[in-house]
Amino acid sequence: MPRCTKRPGAGLPNASMVLGVLSIASFWVFGLGFALGVGAVACGALATSRSHVADDEAASLRALLGALAGVAGITASAIALTPLLPHL
């Protein structure tokens, strides 16, 4: 019977997706959308550097989409917070 061994970093593509979606959803909260977006990009980049993720097409796509969602969250946060910068 084959054993199911969990590889280190196997959850990074999913974490990247979750953080990316949350960064888009919370772009209007001061700094939260930006921080979650940075986390999504970092998890996505780290996940794509793992060989077992690069071999798995679905995991690689999840990592890429999570990183792209993180970039969208960072961009939306920057646009939403730009008018507030002179008042800080």
PDB file of N, CA, C and O in Angstrom, chain B, residues numbered from 101:
ATOM      1  N   MET B 101       0.841  -1.167   0.000  1.00  0.00           N
ATOM      2  CA  MET B 101       0.000   0.000   0.000  1.00  0.00           C
ATOM      3  C   MET B 101       0.894   1.242   0.000  1.00  0.00           C
ATOM      4  O   MET B 101       1.774   1.355   0.853  1.00  0.00           O
ATOM      5  N   PRO B 102       0.692   2.178  -0.938  1.00  0.00           N
ATOM      6  CA  PRO B 102       1.545   3.365  -0.993  1.00  0.00           C
ATOM      7  C   PRO B 102       1.250   4.309   0.171  1.00  0.00           C
ATOM      8  O   PRO B 102       0.110   4.488   0.599  1.00  0.00           O
ATOM      9  N   ARG B 103       2.320   4.892   0.650  1.00  0.00           N
ATOM     10  CA  ARG B 103       2.190   5.838   1.755  1.00  0.00           C
ATOM     11  C   ARG B 103       2.042   7.247   1.193  1.00  0.00           C
ATOM     12  O   ARG B 103       2.691   7.612   0.213  1.00  0.00           O
ATOM     13  N   CYS B 104       1.206   8.004   1.810  1.00  0.00           N
ATOM     14  CA  CYS B 104       0.991   9.387   1.388  1.00  0.00           C
ATOM     15  C   CYS B 104       1.879  10.279   2.265  1.00  0.00           C
ATOM     16  O   CYS B 104       1.555  10.567   3.417  1.00  0.00           O
ATOM     17  N   THR B 105       2.986  10.699   1.694  1.00  0.00           N
ATOM     18  CA  THR B 105       3.883  11.575   2.442  1.00  0.00           C
ATOM     19  C   THR B 105       3.674  13.004   1.972  1.00  0.00           C
ATOM     20  O   THR B 105       3.653  13.285   0.774  1.00  0.00           O
ATOM     21  N   LYS B 106       3.523  13.879   2.915  1.00  0.00           N
ATOM     22  CA  LYS B 106       3.306  15.285   2.599  1.00  0.00           C
ATOM     23  C   LYS B 106       4.654  15.963   2.441  1.00  0.00           C
ATOM     24  O   LYS B 106       5.498  15.919   3.336  1.00  0.00           O
ATOM     25  N   ARG B 107       4.842  16.585   1.302  1.00  0.00           N
ATOM     26  CA  ARG B 107       6.088  17.280   1.034  1.00  0.00           C
ATOM     27  C   ARG B 107       6.062  18.649   1.688  1.00  0.00           C
ATOM     28  O   ARG B 107       5.003  19.270   1.778  1.00  0.00           O
ATOM     29  N   PRO B 108       7.217  19.130   2.146  1.00  0.00           N
ATOM     30  CA  PRO B 108       7.257  20.469   2.710  1.00  0.00           C
ATOM     31  C   PRO B 108       6.916  21.496   1.631  1.00  0.00           C
ATOM     32  O   PRO B 108       7.440  21.430   0.519  1.00  0.00           O
ATOM     33  N   GLY B 109       6.055  22.424   1.952  1.00  0.00           N
ATOM     34  CA  GLY B 109       5.682  23.459   1.001  1.00  0.00           C
ATOM     35  C   GLY B 109       4.576  23.063   0.059  1.00  0.00           C
ATOM     36  O   GLY B 109       4.326  23.763  -0.922  1.00  0.00           O
ATOM     37  N   ALA B 110       3.893  21.942   0.331  1.00  0.00           N
ATOM     38  CA  ALA B 110       2.834  21.489  -0.567  1.00  0.00           C
ATOM     39  C   ALA B 110       1.614  22.400  -0.500  1.00  0.00           C
ATOM     40  O   ALA B 110       0.831  22.434  -1.450  1.00  0.00           O
ATOM     41  N   GLY B 111       1.428  23.132   0.584  1.00  0.00           N
ATOM     42  CA  GLY B 111       0.281  24.019   0.730  1.00  0.00           C
ATOM     43  C   GLY B 111       0.529  25.432   0.238  1.00  0.00           C
ATOM     44  O   GLY B 111      -0.365  26.275   0.318  1.00  0.00           O
ATOM     45  N   LEU B 112       1.724  25.714  -0.270  1.00  0.00           N
ATOM     46  CA  LEU B 112       2.044  27.075  -0.705  1.00  0.00           C
ATOM     47  C   LEU B 112       1.178  27.573  -1.864  1.00  0.00           C
ATOM     48  O   LEU B 112       0.774  28.735  -1.840  1.00  0.00           O
ATOM     49  N   PRO B 113       0.873  26.757  -2.878  1.00  0.00           N
ATOM     50  CA  PRO B 113      -0.011  27.267  -3.930  1.00  0.00           C
ATOM     51  C   PRO B 113      -1.394  27.655  -3.413  1.00  0.00           C
ATOM     52  O   PRO B 113      -1.957  28.665  -3.836  1.00  0.00           O
ATOM     53  N   ASN B 114      -1.936  26.858  -2.504  1.00  0.00           N
ATOM     54  CA  ASN B 114      -3.237  27.183  -1.929  1.00  0.00           C
ATOM     55  C   ASN B 114      -3.151  28.431  -1.056  1.00  0.00           C
ATOM     56  O   ASN B 114      -4.050  29.271  -1.088  1.00  0.00           O
ATOM     57  N   ALA B 115      -2.087  28.558  -0.284  1.00  0.00           N
ATOM     58  CA  ALA B 115      -1.905  29.747   0.546  1.00  0.00           C
ATOM     59  C   ALA B 115      -1.779  30.992  -0.317  1.00  0.00           C
ATOM     60  O   ALA B 115      -2.292  32.052   0.042  1.00  0.00           O
ATOM     61  N   SER B 116      -1.105  30.872  -1.446  1.00  0.00           N
ATOM     62  CA  SER B 116      -0.967  31.995  -2.356  1.00  0.00           C
ATOM     63  C   SER B 116      -2.326  32.416  -2.899  1.00  0.00           C
ATOM     64  O   SER B 116      -2.616  33.609  -2.984  1.00  0.00           O
ATOM     65  N   MET B 117      -3.156  31.454  -3.264  1.00  0.00           N
ATOM     66  CA  MET B 117      -4.497  31.778  -3.763  1.00  0.00           C
ATOM     67  C   MET B 117      -5.348  32.455  -2.693  1.00  0.00           C
ATOM     68  O   MET B 117      -6.005  33.460  -2.964  1.00  0.00           O
ATOM     69  N   VAL B 118      -5.335  31.912  -1.490  1.00  0.00           N
ATOM     70  CA  VAL B 118      -6.151  32.473  -0.410  1.00  0.00           C
ATOM     71  C   VAL B 118      -5.700  33.890  -0.082  1.00  0.00           C
ATOM     72  O   VAL B 118      -6.530  34.790   0.046  1.00  0.00           O
ATOM     73  N   LEU B 119      -4.400  34.095   0.054  1.00  0.00           N
ATOM     74  CA  LEU B 119      -3.889  35.423   0.376  1.00  0.00           C
ATOM     75  C   LEU B 119      -4.169  36.423  -0.749  1.00  0.00           C
ATOM     76  O   LEU B 119      -4.467  37.589  -0.490  1.00  0.00           O
ATOM     77  N   GLY B 120      -4.072  35.965  -1.984  1.00  0.00           N
ATOM     78  CA  GLY B 120      -4.350  36.844  -3.118  1.00  0.00           C
ATOM     79  C   GLY B 120      -5.799  37.287  -3.160  1.00  0.00           C
ATOM     80  O   GLY B 120      -6.089  38.461  -3.386  1.00  0.00           O
ATOM     81  N   VAL B 121      -6.712  36.346  -2.942  1.00  0.00           N
ATOM     82  CA  VAL B 121      -8.133  36.691  -2.938  1.00  0.00           C
ATOM     83  C   VAL B 121      -8.461  37.618  -1.776  1.00  0.00           C
ATOM     84  O   VAL B 121      -9.220  38.574  -1.936  1.00  0.00           O
ATOM     85  N   LEU B 122      -7.891  37.339  -0.606  1.00  0.00           N
ATOM     86  CA  LEU B 122      -8.130  38.210   0.546  1.00  0.00           C
ATOM     87  C   LEU B 122      -7.538  39.602   0.346  1.00  0.00           C
ATOM     88  O   LEU B 122      -8.096  40.584   0.835  1.00  0.00           O
ATOM     89  N   SER B 123      -6.419  39.698  -0.362  1.00  0.00           N
ATOM     90  CA  SER B 123      -5.831  41.020  -0.603  1.00  0.00           C
ATOM     91  C   SER B 123      -6.716  41.851  -1.529  1.00  0.00           C
ATOM     92  O   SER B 123      -6.817  43.066  -1.359  1.00  0.00           O
ATOM     93  N   ILE B 124      -7.354  41.213  -2.501  1.00  0.00           N
ATOM     94  CA  ILE B 124      -8.271  41.937  -3.372  1.00  0.00           C
ATOM     95  C   ILE B 124      -9.520  42.348  -2.587  1.00  0.00           C
ATOM     96  O   ILE B 124     -10.018  43.463  -2.745  1.00  0.00           O
ATOM     97  N   ALA B 125     -10.016  41.457  -1.752  1.00  0.00           N
ATOM     98  CA  ALA B 125     -11.233  41.745  -1.002  1.00  0.00           C
ATOM     99  C   ALA B 125     -11.023  42.818   0.063  1.00  0.00           C
ATOM    100  O   ALA B 125     -11.969  43.520   0.422  1.00  0.00           O
ATOM    101  N   SER B 126      -9.812  42.956   0.569  1.00  0.00           N
ATOM    102  CA  SER B 126      -9.562  43.914   1.658  1.00  0.00           C
ATOM    103  C   SER B 126      -8.634  45.041   1.228  1.00  0.00           C
ATOM    104  O   SER B 126      -7.876  45.560   2.048  1.00  0.00           O
ATOM    105  N   PHE B 127      -8.679  45.428  -0.044  1.00  0.00           N
ATOM    106  CA  PHE B 127      -7.794  46.487  -0.515  1.00  0.00           C
ATOM    107  C   PHE B 127      -8.090  47.816   0.159  1.00  0.00           C
ATOM    108  O   PHE B 127      -7.196  48.655   0.267  1.00  0.00           O
ATOM    109  N   TRP B 128      -9.300  48.032   0.610  1.00  0.00           N
ATOM    110  CA  TRP B 128      -9.690  49.314   1.183  1.00  0.00           C
ATOM    111  C   TRP B 128      -9.279  49.462   2.647  1.00  0.00           C
ATOM    112  O   TRP B 128      -9.315  50.574   3.174  1.00  0.00           O
ATOM    113  N   VAL B 129      -8.892  48.387   3.317  1.00  0.00           N
ATOM    114  CA  VAL B 129      -8.437  48.459   4.708  1.00  0.00           C
ATOM    115  C   VAL B 129      -6.990  48.919   4.705  1.00  0.00           C
ATOM    116  O   VAL B 129      -6.159  48.359   3.989  1.00  0.00           O
ATOM    117  N   PHE B 130      -6.687  49.928   5.496  1.00  0.00           N
ATOM    118  CA  PHE B 130      -5.383  50.575   5.485  1.00  0.00           C
ATOM    119  C   PHE B 130      -4.253  49.563   5.711  1.00  0.00           C
ATOM    120  O   PHE B 130      -4.068  49.083   6.829  1.00  0.00           O
ATOM    121  N   GLY B 131      -3.517  49.247   4.679  1.00  0.00           N
ATOM    122  CA  GLY B 131      -2.330  48.400   4.756  1.00  0.00           C
ATOM    123  C   GLY B 131      -2.586  46.903   4.725  1.00  0.00           C
ATOM    124  O   GLY B 131      -1.674  46.137   4.416  1.00  0.00           O
ATOM    125  N   LEU B 132      -3.795  46.466   5.035  1.00  0.00           N
ATOM    126  CA  LEU B 132      -4.060  45.032   5.095  1.00  0.00           C
ATOM    127  C   LEU B 132      -4.028  44.393   3.715  1.00  0.00           C
ATOM    128  O   LEU B 132      -3.412  43.342   3.537  1.00  0.00           O
ATOM    129  N   GLY B 133      -4.675  45.004   2.748  1.00  0.00           N
ATOM    130  CA  GLY B 133      -4.667  44.477   1.384  1.00  0.00           C
ATOM    131  C   GLY B 133      -3.264  44.429   0.811  1.00  0.00           C
ATOM    132  O   GLY B 133      -2.903  43.491   0.100  1.00  0.00           O
ATOM    133  N   PHE B 134      -2.469  45.457   1.129  1.00  0.00           N
ATOM    134  CA  PHE B 134      -1.094  45.504   0.654  1.00  0.00           C
ATOM    135  C   PHE B 134      -0.271  44.367   1.267  1.00  0.00           C
ATOM    136  O   PHE B 134       0.460  43.673   0.560  1.00  0.00           O
ATOM    137  N   ALA B 135      -0.393  44.184   2.578  1.00  0.00           N
ATOM    138  CA  ALA B 135       0.373  43.137   3.260  1.00  0.00           C
ATOM    139  C   ALA B 135      -0.033  41.736   2.788  1.00  0.00           C
ATOM    140  O   ALA B 135       0.822  40.874   2.590  1.00  0.00           O
ATOM    141  N   LEU B 136      -1.325  41.517   2.612  1.00  0.00           N
ATOM    142  CA  LEU B 136      -1.777  40.215   2.128  1.00  0.00           C
ATOM    143  C   LEU B 136      -1.317  39.976   0.693  1.00  0.00           C
ATOM    144  O   LEU B 136      -1.002  38.846   0.321  1.00  0.00           O
ATOM    145  N   GLY B 137      -1.278  41.039  -0.115  1.00  0.00           N
ATOM    146  CA  GLY B 137      -0.788  40.912  -1.485  1.00  0.00           C
ATOM    147  C   GLY B 137       0.675  40.539  -1.538  1.00  0.00           C
ATOM    148  O   GLY B 137       1.087  39.712  -2.351  1.00  0.00           O
ATOM    149  N   VAL B 138       1.464  41.156  -0.665  1.00  0.00           N
ATOM    150  CA  VAL B 138       2.891  40.819  -0.604  1.00  0.00           C
ATOM    151  C   VAL B 138       3.068  39.366  -0.175  1.00  0.00           C
ATOM    152  O   VAL B 138       3.923  38.659  -0.709  1.00  0.00           O
ATOM    153  N   GLY B 139       2.267  38.921   0.785  1.00  0.00           N
ATOM    154  CA  GLY B 139       2.321  37.520   1.209  1.00  0.00           C
ATOM    155  C   GLY B 139       1.936  36.567   0.091  1.00  0.00           C
ATOM    156  O   GLY B 139       2.535  35.502  -0.056  1.00  0.00           O
ATOM    157  N   ALA B 140       0.939  36.945  -0.698  1.00  0.00           N
ATOM    158  CA  ALA B 140       0.510  36.097  -1.818  1.00  0.00           C
ATOM    159  C   ALA B 140       1.596  35.986  -2.874  1.00  0.00           C
ATOM    160  O   ALA B 140       1.848  34.903  -3.403  1.00  0.00           O
ATOM    161  N   VAL B 141       2.238  37.103  -3.179  1.00  0.00           N
ATOM    162  CA  VAL B 141       3.317  37.075  -4.177  1.00  0.00           C
ATOM    163  C   VAL B 141       4.494  36.245  -3.661  1.00  0.00           C
ATOM    164  O   VAL B 141       5.094  35.478  -4.414  1.00  0.00           O
ATOM    165  N   ALA B 142       4.819  36.399  -2.388  1.00  0.00           N
ATOM    166  CA  ALA B 142       5.930  35.634  -1.816  1.00  0.00           C
ATOM    167  C   ALA B 142       5.628  34.136  -1.814  1.00  0.00           C
ATOM    168  O   ALA B 142       6.488  33.334  -2.178  1.00  0.00           O
ATOM    169  N   CYS B 143       4.420  33.751  -1.410  1.00  0.00           N
ATOM    170  CA  CYS B 143       4.057  32.331  -1.410  1.00  0.00           C
ATOM    171  C   CYS B 143       4.030  31.768  -2.826  1.00  0.00           C
ATOM    172  O   CYS B 143       4.470  30.642  -3.055  1.00  0.00           O
ATOM    173  N   GLY B 144       3.520  32.539  -3.771  1.00  0.00           N
ATOM    174  CA  GLY B 144       3.486  32.079  -5.157  1.00  0.00           C
ATOM    175  C   GLY B 144       4.868  31.904  -5.735  1.00  0.00           C
ATOM    176  O   GLY B 144       5.131  30.930  -6.440  1.00  0.00           O
ATOM    177  N   ALA B 145       5.762  32.847  -5.444  1.00  0.00           N
ATOM    178  CA  ALA B 145       7.132  32.745  -5.954  1.00  0.00           C
ATOM    179  C   ALA B 145       7.868  31.575  -5.311  1.00  0.00           C
ATOM    180  O   ALA B 145       8.601  30.848  -5.982  1.00  0.00           O
ATOM    181  N   LEU B 146       7.670  31.401  -4.017  1.00  0.00           N
ATOM    182  CA  LEU B 146       8.330  30.292  -3.322  1.00  0.00           C
ATOM    183  C   LEU B 146       7.777  28.948  -3.795  1.00  0.00           C
ATOM    184  O   LEU B 146       8.520  27.975  -3.918  1.00  0.00           O
ATOM    185  N   ALA B 147       6.479  28.898  -4.057  1.00  0.00           N
ATOM    186  CA  ALA B 147       5.868  27.646  -4.512  1.00  0.00           C
ATOM    187  C   ALA B 147       6.375  27.255  -5.894  1.00  0.00           C
ATOM    188  O   ALA B 147       6.633  26.077  -6.141  1.00  0.00           O
ATOM    189  N   THR B 148       6.522  28.218  -6.796  1.00  0.00           N
ATOM    190  CA  THR B 148       6.973  27.871  -8.141  1.00  0.00           C
ATOM    191  C   THR B 148       8.438  27.468  -8.168  1.00  0.00           C
ATOM    192  O   THR B 148       8.889  26.858  -9.137  1.00  0.00           O
ATOM    193  N   SER B 149       9.184  27.795  -7.130  1.00  0.00           N
ATOM    194  CA  SER B 149      10.585  27.383  -7.094  1.00  0.00           C
ATOM    195  C   SER B 149      10.740  25.935  -6.618  1.00  0.00           C
ATOM    196  O   SER B 149      11.820  25.360  -6.756  1.00  0.00           O
ATOM    197  N   ARG B 150       9.690  25.341  -6.065  1.00  0.00           N
ATOM    198  CA  ARG B 150       9.744  23.951  -5.608  1.00  0.00           C
ATOM    199  C   ARG B 150       9.554  23.013  -6.796  1.00  0.00           C
ATOM    200  O   ARG B 150       8.688  23.239  -7.641  1.00  0.00           O
ATOM    201  N   SER B 151      10.357  21.974  -6.855  1.00  0.00           N
ATOM    202  CA  SER B 151      10.312  21.069  -8.011  1.00  0.00           C
ATOM    203  C   SER B 151       9.012  20.285  -8.089  1.00  0.00           C
ATOM    204  O   SER B 151       8.511  20.043  -9.187  1.00  0.00           O
ATOM    205  N   HIS B 152       8.448  19.880  -6.946  1.00  0.00           N
ATOM    206  CA  HIS B 152       7.213  19.099  -7.001  1.00  0.00           C
ATOM    207  C   HIS B 152       6.028  19.959  -7.430  1.00  0.00           C
ATOM    208  O   HIS B 152       5.058  19.428  -7.972  1.00  0.00           O
ATOM    209  N   VAL B 153       6.077  21.268  -7.204  1.00  0.00           N
ATOM    210  CA  VAL B 153       5.015  22.152  -7.686  1.00  0.00           C
ATOM    211  C   VAL B 153       5.197  22.411  -9.175  1.00  0.00           C
ATOM    212  O   VAL B 153       4.218  22.470  -9.918  1.00  0.00           O
ATOM    213  N   ALA B 154       6.430  22.563  -9.610  1.00  0.00           N
ATOM    214  CA  ALA B 154       6.693  22.808 -11.027  1.00  0.00           C
ATOM    215  C   ALA B 154       6.286  21.601 -11.877  1.00  0.00           C
ATOM    216  O   ALA B 154       5.905  21.763 -13.036  1.00  0.00           O
ATOM    217  N   ASP B 155       6.365  20.407 -11.315  1.00  0.00           N
ATOM    218  CA  ASP B 155       5.964  19.206 -12.042  1.00  0.00           C
ATOM    219  C   ASP B 155       4.446  19.032 -12.088  1.00  0.00           C
ATOM    220  O   ASP B 155       3.926  18.381 -12.994  1.00  0.00           O
ATOM    221  N   ASP B 156       3.737  19.605 -11.124  1.00  0.00           N
ATOM    222  CA  ASP B 156       2.282  19.492 -11.044  1.00  0.00           C
ATOM    223  C   ASP B 156       1.661  20.739 -11.685  1.00  0.00           C
ATOM    224  O   ASP B 156       1.778  21.846 -11.160  1.00  0.00           O
ATOM    225  N   GLU B 157       1.002  20.534 -12.826  1.00  0.00           N
ATOM    226  CA  GLU B 157       0.470  21.673 -13.588  1.00  0.00           C
ATOM    227  C   GLU B 157      -0.604  22.434 -12.822  1.00  0.00           C
ATOM    228  O   GLU B 157      -0.642  23.663 -12.884  1.00  0.00           O
ATOM    229  N   ALA B 158      -1.469  21.741 -12.108  1.00  0.00           N
ATOM    230  CA  ALA B 158      -2.547  22.397 -11.366  1.00  0.00           C
ATOM    231  C   ALA B 158      -1.985  23.234 -10.217  1.00  0.00           C
ATOM    232  O   ALA B 158      -2.432  24.360  -9.999  1.00  0.00           O
ATOM    233  N   ALA B 159      -1.020  22.702  -9.488  1.00  0.00           N
ATOM    234  CA  ALA B 159      -0.416  23.448  -8.381  1.00  0.00           C
ATOM    235  C   ALA B 159       0.360  24.653  -8.899  1.00  0.00           C
ATOM    236  O   ALA B 159       0.342  25.720  -8.286  1.00  0.00           O
ATOM    237  N   SER B 160       1.033  24.481 -10.017  1.00  0.00           N
ATOM    238  CA  SER B 160       1.766  25.589 -10.613  1.00  0.00           C
ATOM    239  C   SER B 160       0.822  26.708 -11.044  1.00  0.00           C
ATOM    240  O   SER B 160       1.128  27.887 -10.866  1.00  0.00           O
ATOM    241  N   LEU B 161      -0.314  26.341 -11.605  1.00  0.00           N
ATOM    242  CA  LEU B 161      -1.305  27.334 -12.014  1.00  0.00           C
ATOM    243  C   LEU B 161      -1.897  28.054 -10.812  1.00  0.00           C
ATOM    244  O   LEU B 161      -2.099  29.267 -10.859  1.00  0.00           O
ATOM    245  N   ARG B 162      -2.180  27.318  -9.723  1.00  0.00           N
ATOM    246  CA  ARG B 162      -2.695  27.947  -8.508  1.00  0.00           C
ATOM    247  C   ARG B 162      -1.692  28.934  -7.938  1.00  0.00           C
ATOM    248  O   ARG B 162      -2.074  30.012  -7.483  1.00  0.00           O
ATOM    249  N   ALA B 163      -0.410  28.576  -7.956  1.00  0.00           N
ATOM    250  CA  ALA B 163       0.619  29.476  -7.446  1.00  0.00           C
ATOM    251  C   ALA B 163       0.718  30.732  -8.301  1.00  0.00           C
ATOM    252  O   ALA B 163       0.856  31.836  -7.773  1.00  0.00           O
ATOM    253  N   LEU B 164       0.649  30.569  -9.610  1.00  0.00           N
ATOM    254  CA  LEU B 164       0.711  31.716 -10.512  1.00  0.00           C
ATOM    255  C   LEU B 164      -0.500  32.625 -10.350  1.00  0.00           C
ATOM    256  O   LEU B 164      -0.355  33.845 -10.285  1.00  0.00           O
ATOM    257  N   LEU B 165      -1.690  32.041 -10.286  1.00  0.00           N
ATOM    258  CA  LEU B 165      -2.899  32.848 -10.115  1.00  0.00           C
ATOM    259  C   LEU B 165      -2.922  33.545  -8.761  1.00  0.00           C
ATOM    260  O   LEU B 165      -3.402  34.673  -8.657  1.00  0.00           O
ATOM    261  N   GLY B 166      -2.414  32.897  -7.733  1.00  0.00           N
ATOM    262  CA  GLY B 166      -2.327  33.537  -6.421  1.00  0.00           C
ATOM    263  C   GLY B 166      -1.379  34.719  -6.434  1.00  0.00           C
ATOM    264  O   GLY B 166      -1.667  35.756  -5.837  1.00  0.00           O
ATOM    265  N   ALA B 167      -0.247  34.570  -7.113  1.00  0.00           N
ATOM    266  CA  ALA B 167       0.695  35.678  -7.217  1.00  0.00           C
ATOM    267  C   ALA B 167       0.095  36.835  -8.019  1.00  0.00           C
ATOM    268  O   ALA B 167       0.281  37.999  -7.662  1.00  0.00           O
ATOM    269  N   LEU B 168      -0.614  36.524  -9.088  1.00  0.00           N
ATOM    270  CA  LEU B 168      -1.258  37.572  -9.883  1.00  0.00           C
ATOM    271  C   LEU B 168      -2.367  38.269  -9.096  1.00  0.00           C
ATOM    272  O   LEU B 168      -2.534  39.483  -9.207  1.00  0.00           O
ATOM    273  N   ALA B 169      -3.113  37.520  -8.312  1.00  0.00           N
ATOM    274  CA  ALA B 169      -4.137  38.124  -7.463  1.00  0.00           C
ATOM    275  C   ALA B 169      -3.491  39.002  -6.397  1.00  0.00           C
ATOM    276  O   ALA B 169      -4.042  40.041  -6.033  1.00  0.00           O
ATOM    277  N   GLY B 170      -2.334  38.595  -5.898  1.00  0.00           N
ATOM    278  CA  GLY B 170      -1.610  39.422  -4.939  1.00  0.00           C
ATOM    279  C   GLY B 170      -1.146  40.736  -5.552  1.00  0.00           C
ATOM    280  O   GLY B 170      -1.218  41.785  -4.913  1.00  0.00           O
ATOM    281  N   VAL B 171      -0.673  40.675  -6.787  1.00  0.00           N
ATOM    282  CA  VAL B 171      -0.264  41.902  -7.482  1.00  0.00           C
ATOM    283  C   VAL B 171      -1.472  42.805  -7.705  1.00  0.00           C
ATOM    284  O   VAL B 171      -1.366  44.024  -7.571  1.00  0.00           O
ATOM    285  N   ALA B 172      -2.611  42.220  -8.041  1.00  0.00           N
ATOM    286  CA  ALA B 172      -3.831  43.021  -8.212  1.00  0.00           C
ATOM    287  C   ALA B 172      -4.252  43.657  -6.888  1.00  0.00           C
ATOM    288  O   ALA B 172      -4.697  44.805  -6.870  1.00  0.00           O
ATOM    289  N   GLY B 173      -4.119  42.931  -5.789  1.00  0.00           N
ATOM    290  CA  GLY B 173      -4.446  43.484  -4.475  1.00  0.00           C
ATOM    291  C   GLY B 173      -3.505  44.606  -4.080  1.00  0.00           C
ATOM    292  O   GLY B 173      -3.938  45.606  -3.507  1.00  0.00           O
ATOM    293  N   ILE B 174      -2.222  44.452  -4.381  1.00  0.00           N
ATOM    294  CA  ILE B 174      -1.248  45.509  -4.095  1.00  0.00           C
ATOM    295  C   ILE B 174      -1.573  46.754  -4.911  1.00  0.00           C
ATOM    296  O   ILE B 174      -1.541  47.870  -4.391  1.00  0.00           O
ATOM    297  N   THR B 175      -1.884  46.562  -6.177  1.00  0.00           N
ATOM    298  CA  THR B 175      -2.203  47.688  -7.054  1.00  0.00           C
ATOM    299  C   THR B 175      -3.474  48.398  -6.593  1.00  0.00           C
ATOM    300  O   THR B 175      -3.509  49.627  -6.531  1.00  0.00           O
ATOM    301  N   ALA B 176      -4.507  47.641  -6.274  1.00  0.00           N
ATOM    302  CA  ALA B 176      -5.753  48.246  -5.809  1.00  0.00           C
ATOM    303  C   ALA B 176      -5.552  48.974  -4.490  1.00  0.00           C
ATOM    304  O   ALA B 176      -6.131  50.041  -4.283  1.00  0.00           O
ATOM    305  N   SER B 177      -4.746  48.422  -3.599  1.00  0.00           N
ATOM    306  CA  SER B 177      -4.463  49.080  -2.324  1.00  0.00           C
ATOM    307  C   SER B 177      -3.706  50.382  -2.535  1.00  0.00           C
ATOM    308  O   SER B 177      -3.997  51.388  -1.888  1.00  0.00           O
ATOM    309  N   ALA B 178      -2.742  50.360  -3.435  1.00  0.00           N
ATOM    310  CA  ALA B 178      -1.968  51.569  -3.708  1.00  0.00           C
ATOM    311  C   ALA B 178      -2.852  52.662  -4.301  1.00  0.00           C
ATOM    312  O   ALA B 178      -2.721  53.831  -3.940  1.00  0.00           O
ATOM    313  N   ILE B 179      -3.745  52.288  -5.201  1.00  0.00           N
ATOM    314  CA  ILE B 179      -4.640  53.276  -5.806  1.00  0.00           C
ATOM    315  C   ILE B 179      -5.616  53.821  -4.771  1.00  0.00           C
ATOM    316  O   ILE B 179      -5.887  55.022  -4.743  1.00  0.00           O
ATOM    317  N   ALA B 180      -6.143  52.951  -3.924  1.00  0.00           N
ATOM    318  CA  ALA B 180      -7.128  53.381  -2.926  1.00  0.00           C
ATOM    319  C   ALA B 180      -6.494  54.233  -1.830  1.00  0.00           C
ATOM    320  O   ALA B 180      -7.153  55.118  -1.284  1.00  0.00           O
ATOM    321  N   LEU B 181      -5.239  53.985  -1.501  1.00  0.00           N
ATOM    322  CA  LEU B 181      -4.605  54.699  -0.391  1.00  0.00           C
ATOM    323  C   LEU B 181      -3.829  55.931  -0.820  1.00  0.00           C
ATOM    324  O   LEU B 181      -3.393  56.703   0.034  1.00  0.00           O
ATOM    325  N   THR B 182      -3.644  56.139  -2.110  1.00  0.00           N
ATOM    326  CA  THR B 182      -2.890  57.303  -2.578  1.00  0.00           C
ATOM    327  C   THR B 182      -3.505  58.628  -2.113  1.00  0.00           C
ATOM    328  O   THR B 182      -2.752  59.512  -1.704  1.00  0.00           O
ATOM    329  N   PRO B 183      -4.816  58.814  -2.153  1.00  0.00           N
ATOM    330  CA  PRO B 183      -5.371  60.083  -1.676  1.00  0.00           C
ATOM    331  C   PRO B 183      -5.167  60.330  -0.184  1.00  0.00           C
ATOM    332  O   PRO B 183      -5.228  61.476   0.262  1.00  0.00           O
ATOM    333  N   LEU B 184      -4.929  59.283   0.587  1.00  0.00           N
ATOM    334  CA  LEU B 184      -4.760  59.433   2.035  1.00  0.00           C
ATOM    335  C   LEU B 184      -3.341  59.794   2.444  1.00  0.00           C
ATOM    336  O   LEU B 184      -3.129  60.245   3.569  1.00  0.00           O
ATOM    337  N   LEU B 185      -2.369  59.610   1.567  1.00  0.00           N
ATOM    338  CA  LEU B 185      -0.965  59.830   1.944  1.00  0.00           C
ATOM    339  C   LEU B 185      -0.661  61.244   2.419  1.00  0.00           C
ATOM    340  O   LEU B 185       0.107  61.381   3.372  1.00  0.00           O
ATOM    341  N   PRO B 186      -1.203  62.305   1.830  1.00  0.00           N
ATOM    342  CA  PRO B 186      -0.881  63.649   2.339  1.00  0.00           C
ATOM    343  C   PRO B 186      -1.386  63.902   3.755  1.00  0.00           C
ATOM    344  O   PRO B 186      -0.890  64.801   4.435  1.00  0.00           O
ATOM    345  N   HIS B 187      -2.363  63.123   4.207  1.00  0.00           N
ATOM    346  CA  HIS B 187      -2.942  63.335   5.524  1.00  0.00           C
ATOM    347  C   HIS B 187      -2.262  62.511   6.619  1.00  0.00           C
ATOM    348  O   HIS B 187      -2.641  62.601   7.787  1.00  0.00           O
ATOM    349  N   LEU B 188      -1.280  61.724   6.254  1.00  0.00           N
ATOM    350  CA  LEU B 188      -0.599  60.882   7.253  1.00  0.00           C
ATOM    351  C   LEU B 188       0.539  61.602   7.897  1.00  0.00           C
ATOM    352  O   LEU B 188       1.217  61.042   8.757  1.00  0.00           O
TER     353      LEU B 188
END
